[in-house]
């Protein structure tokens, strides 16, 4: 595996404002996350702020329960997920059927995303997954691996892995994998 191209670490005198500097949204179905999730996400969002400003957009779950059709809830969530995507953003769906990446491979993807010249939207569906309309709208799907993770933890893992990918590209010592 080729090592991703190393970038100099930005500093206060040279903030990246080039096309490589993009913004990202983490759009997730579900709200009212535990304090530890909010704290962890806030920490990684702050760390990412100079490499990849990341905002969280939380959407209410579709109505589920006795006598309710889960497919209808997924359709409702899909409409709201897609409506929340910033205009012209490249959509990356978090999906167990997507492509898994090592941290180094994710850094290579990050470089490719930068070259697109678009902002990014990472979508996390509800408890039943995503409606096919979201899969069709996504430019790609990213799997965090074969384990089933609780949705709150997915937010934290995504934020941490995006930070790790950016730190690899910036030759920052955070990533010491091997």
C-alpha positions as CSV (number, residue, x, y, z in Angstrom):
1,X,0.0,0.0,0.0
2,X,1.4,3.4,-1.0
3,X,1.8,5.9,1.8
4,X,-0.5,8.9,1.3
5,X,1.3,12.1,0.1
6,X,2.4,14.1,3.1
7,X,1.2,17.6,3.5
8,X,2.7,20.3,5.7
9,X,0.8,20.9,8.9
10,X,-1.2,24.2,8.6
11,X,-0.4,26.8,11.2
12,X,-1.9,30.1,12.2
13,X,0.1,31.9,9.5
14,X,-0.9,29.6,6.7
15,X,-4.5,28.4,7.1
16,X,-5.6,26.3,4.2
17,X,-8.1,28.2,2.1
18,X,-7.3,26.5,-1.2
19,X,-9.7,24.1,-2.9
20,X,-8.2,21.4,-0.7
21,X,-9.9,23.0,2.3
22,X,-13.4,21.7,2.3
23,X,-16.2,21.5,4.8
24,X,-18.0,18.4,5.9
25,X,-21.4,17.6,7.5
26,X,-22.1,14.5,9.5
27,X,-25.9,14.1,9.1
28,X,-27.3,11.6,11.4
29,X,-30.8,10.2,12.2
30,X,-31.3,10.3,16.0
31,X,-30.9,12.9,18.6
32,X,-30.5,13.2,22.4
33,X,-27.2,11.4,22.4
34,X,-25.5,10.6,25.7
35,X,-23.1,13.1,27.2
36,X,-20.1,11.0,26.4
37,X,-21.0,10.9,22.7
38,X,-21.5,14.7,22.6
39,X,-18.2,15.3,24.4
40,X,-16.2,12.9,22.2
41,X,-17.7,14.4,19.0
42,X,-17.1,17.9,20.2
43,X,-13.4,17.0,20.9
44,X,-12.8,15.6,17.4
45,X,-14.8,18.3,15.7
46,X,-12.5,20.9,17.4
47,X,-9.4,19.0,16.5
48,X,-10.6,18.8,12.9
49,X,-11.6,22.4,12.6
50,X,-8.4,23.6,10.8
51,X,-8.2,20.6,8.4
52,X,-11.8,19.7,7.8
53,X,-14.5,21.8,9.5
54,X,-17.2,19.3,10.4
55,X,-20.7,20.1,11.5
56,X,-23.2,17.7,13.0
57,X,-26.8,17.8,11.8
58,X,-29.2,15.6,13.8
59,X,-32.5,14.5,12.4
60,X,-35.5,13.0,14.3
61,X,-36.2,9.3,13.7
62,X,-39.2,8.3,11.7
63,X,-42.1,7.1,13.8
64,X,-41.9,3.4,14.7
65,X,-43.8,1.2,17.0
66,X,-46.8,-1.0,17.1
67,X,-48.9,-0.8,13.9
68,X,-46.3,1.4,12.1
69,X,-44.6,0.4,9.0
70,X,-40.7,0.6,9.4
71,X,-40.4,1.1,5.6
72,X,-42.5,4.3,5.9
73,X,-40.2,5.5,8.7
74,X,-37.1,4.8,6.6
75,X,-38.7,6.7,3.6
76,X,-39.4,9.7,5.9
77,X,-35.8,9.6,7.3
78,X,-34.4,9.3,3.7
79,X,-36.3,12.5,2.6
80,X,-35.0,14.4,5.6
81,X,-31.4,13.1,5.2
82,X,-31.3,14.1,1.5
83,X,-32.9,17.5,2.2
84,X,-30.2,18.2,4.8
85,X,-27.3,17.6,2.4
86,X,-25.6,20.9,1.5
87,X,-25.9,21.8,-2.1
88,X,-23.3,20.1,-4.4
89,X,-21.8,18.0,-1.5
90,X,-20.4,14.6,-2.2
91,X,-22.5,12.1,-0.3
92,X,-20.8,9.3,1.6
93,X,-23.2,6.9,3.2
94,X,-22.1,5.0,6.3
95,X,-23.3,1.5,5.6
96,X,-22.3,-2.0,6.6
97,X,-22.5,-3.0,2.9
98,X,-20.1,-0.2,1.9
99,X,-16.3,-0.3,1.4
100,X,-14.1,-0.7,4.4
101,X,-10.9,1.3,4.6
102,X,-7.8,1.0,6.8
103,X,-6.8,4.4,8.3
104,X,-4.2,4.8,5.6
105,X,-6.7,4.0,2.8
106,X,-9.1,6.5,4.3
107,X,-6.3,9.1,4.1
108,X,-6.0,8.3,0.4
109,X,-9.8,8.7,0.0
110,X,-9.6,12.0,1.9
111,X,-7.0,13.2,-0.7
112,X,-9.3,12.1,-3.5
113,X,-12.3,13.9,-1.9
114,X,-10.2,17.0,-1.7
115,X,-9.4,16.8,-5.3
116,X,-13.2,16.7,-6.1
117,X,-13.4,20.3,-5.0
118,X,-16.7,19.6,-3.2
119,X,-17.8,19.6,0.4
120,X,-18.6,16.3,2.0
121,X,-21.8,14.9,3.6
122,X,-21.5,11.8,5.7
123,X,-24.9,10.2,6.2
124,X,-25.9,7.9,9.1
125,X,-29.3,6.3,8.8
126,X,-31.8,5.3,11.5
127,X,-32.1,2.0,13.4
128,X,-33.4,0.1,10.3
129,X,-30.7,1.5,8.0
130,X,-31.3,3.6,5.0
131,X,-33.9,3.6,2.3
132,X,-32.7,2.7,-1.2
133,X,-33.2,6.4,-2.3
134,X,-30.3,7.3,0.0
135,X,-28.0,4.6,-1.4
136,X,-28.8,5.8,-5.0
137,X,-28.0,9.4,-4.1
138,X,-24.7,8.5,-2.4
139,X,-21.5,8.9,-4.4
140,X,-20.1,6.0,-2.3
141,X,-20.7,3.9,0.8
142,X,-18.2,3.5,3.7
143,X,-18.3,0.6,6.1
144,X,-16.7,0.9,9.5
145,X,-16.1,-2.9,9.3
146,X,-18.0,-6.1,9.9
147,X,-19.0,-5.3,13.5
148,X,-22.5,-3.9,14.2
149,X,-21.9,-0.6,16.1
150,X,-24.5,1.4,18.0
151,X,-25.4,4.6,16.1
152,X,-24.0,6.9,18.8
153,X,-20.7,5.2,18.6
154,X,-20.6,5.5,14.8
155,X,-20.6,9.3,15.1
156,X,-17.5,9.1,17.4
157,X,-15.7,6.6,15.2
158,X,-16.4,8.6,12.0
159,X,-15.1,11.8,13.6
160,X,-12.0,10.1,15.0
161,X,-11.2,8.4,11.7
162,X,-11.6,11.6,9.7
163,X,-9.2,13.3,12.2
164,X,-6.8,10.4,11.8
165,X,-6.9,10.6,8.0
166,X,-6.3,14.4,8.1
167,X,-3.5,14.0,10.6
168,X,-1.8,11.4,8.3
169,X,-2.0,13.8,5.3
170,X,-0.6,16.6,7.5
171,X,2.3,14.4,8.8
172,X,1.0,15.0,12.3
173,X,2.2,12.5,14.9
174,X,-1.4,11.5,16.0
175,X,-1.3,8.4,13.8
176,X,1.3,6.0,14.9
177,X,-0.2,2.8,13.4
178,X,1.9,0.3,11.8
